[in-house]
């Protein structure tokens, strides 16, 4: 997709050069393109590597999901565990 208008806006409103602004746009789009399952797995790994235990991890992920750009349907803690562990 062509996002020249957004890249132009970033170049005008920030100190970013055109190439840097284009990379930022692509990074943001990739972040928001992440599926619910990929988000849950990634956040689980990140929080686990931070020393949190599963009970706290799944509670935190459950609280974060509704704040995604396109919020997925509400998932139970059991459904979150199934995404991670199958």
Buried (B, 14 or more C-beta within 10 A) or exposed (E): EEBEEBBEEBBEEEEBEEEBBBEBBEEEEEEEEBEBBEBBBEBBEEBEEEEBEBEEBBEBBBEEBEEEEEEEEEBEBEBBBEBBEE
